[in-house]
Amino acid sequence: MLEKELTNPILAMLFVATDPLTLSELQEVYPDSPPEELRNTLDDLVSNFNSFQTAVEIRQIGGGYRMTTRPEHHRSEEHTSELQS
């Protein structure tokens, strides 16, 4: 499978994941893709995504990858939580 064919599905998994997404989990979803290809795809995705997003980013957390708000927007999150309470 080509790296570009993996990018959007991996991004979608990161978006809906409640826990950090690990490389071993990606290998379970894409058993025919070499681990190095998955790693390269993920690294490229993180780099490209983080270069144009200003509110959210993909970070390595807890042994995997997770989409999070950027630290400078954490205060905005607190206000949103207060409004929803």
N, C-alpha and C positions, 0 to 999 in steps of 0.2 A: 504494500500500500504506500502511495506517495505521501510525503510529509504534509503537503497542502491538504490532502484528503483527511488527514487526522486533526488538523488545527481546529476547525469549527466544532467537531464533536467533543474534543477535549475541552475547549472553552465552555461549551454548554455544560459539561460535567462539573467543571469548576464553579460555574454559576449556581448550580442547584445543590452542590455538595454541602452537607452540614458538618462534615469532618474533612481535614486535609486529605487531598487526593494523592496517593502514593504511586510511585512507578510500578510497584508490584500489582496494584489494582489496575493500572492501565494495561499491564501485561496480561491480566486475566481477561480484560475486555477485548484486547487485540493480540491474541496468542500467535498469530502468524507474522506479526511485526517484530523485527529484531529489537532487543532492548536498547541498543545504541540509537536506532531510528526514533524510538519513543522518547528517549532522553533528549536528542537533538531537537525534535519537534517541540517538546515542552520548553526547552531552553529558548528556542526562537520565539515561541508564543509569548513567553514571559517578557522577553526583551522588547518585542514589537508592541505588545499590549501596554506595557508600562511606559513606553516612550510617548504614546499619544493620549493616554488617559490622565486626567488631572484630579479626579475625585476618588477613583478606586485603583487598586493595583493587585497583581498576583504576587504573593510572597511565599517563601518557604517557611512553614510553621509545623512543628510537631511531627517531623519526619515526612511531610508531604507538602503539597501546594494548596493554597487557599486564596480566594478572591476576598479582599478586605478593603475597607475605606482607607485612604491615606491618613497618616497621623494628623495632618493639619486640619482634617475635617472631623475629628473625633468630637469636638465641641458641638458641631452641628447635629451629630447623632444623639448626643445627650439631650439637646433641646427637642428633637423629634420624639424621643422616648417620653419626655415630660408631657408633651402635647397629647400623646396617645393614651396616657394614664388617666 
